């Protein structure tokens, strides 16, 4: 009897070790995709230098003046309150960026790549260590988790769009994992790649007047962004001027090279 019990114990231990090894091996072998597409293989290979439709050596400079119908009373592009200023979205980056030259395909921007299991039950984004906000602070997994939770809180549109995410967590120094409530939905990794990232430290801080910031509210304080442009000046309801960020962290990435060349808009 003791021999049988010992044999059963050893078998159980072997099974446990095998399961642990298999799980570890599966995690280690997970492919981190530089792009995701709903319509086949992405056009651009992992080592692409720039999109086909851009001039990678386009000169920088100049001013362009445009018009927008209507008015604006907020510089917060995420809340469902107020009327946001035209162009304010240029001040923020997302985890991945689309290529206008191909449908339903996104390439790594803040995130270098994304991995997911065969059943699409989760998506793990590997953040670029060099990604940063306009004040020089790094974009961290905590910022990404905060962004998802806050966007769902402050705007019903985002709450609906990201409704399938049941958990967002930091799973590494430069890694965020989103867990979904369903399986075999190929679109969910792409949807998460569209997530704009805001600064947790900034939005948990206070404005110059001492009032606590709240992503749910309107504001005429230019928010801390991480995109190719930032607000230079504005007159609420009349005009707004954006300036190109000269040291924009992503300017030499393949998804950005040759774009956003105008100094002042």
Secondary structure, DSSP 8 states (H G I E B T S, - for coil): -HHHHHHHHHHHHHHHHHHHHHHHHHHHH---BSEEESSSS-SS-TT--S-TTS-TT-----B-----SS---BS-SSSSSS-B-TTGGGG--BSEEE-TTSTTEEEESSEEEEE--TT--EEEEEE-TT-B-TTS-B--HHHHHHHHHHHHHH-HHHHHHTTTEEEEEEEETTEEEEEESSSS-TTHHHHHHT-B---HHHHTSB-TTS-B--TTS---S-----SSEEEEEEETTTEEEEEE-TT-TTTTSTTTTT----SB-
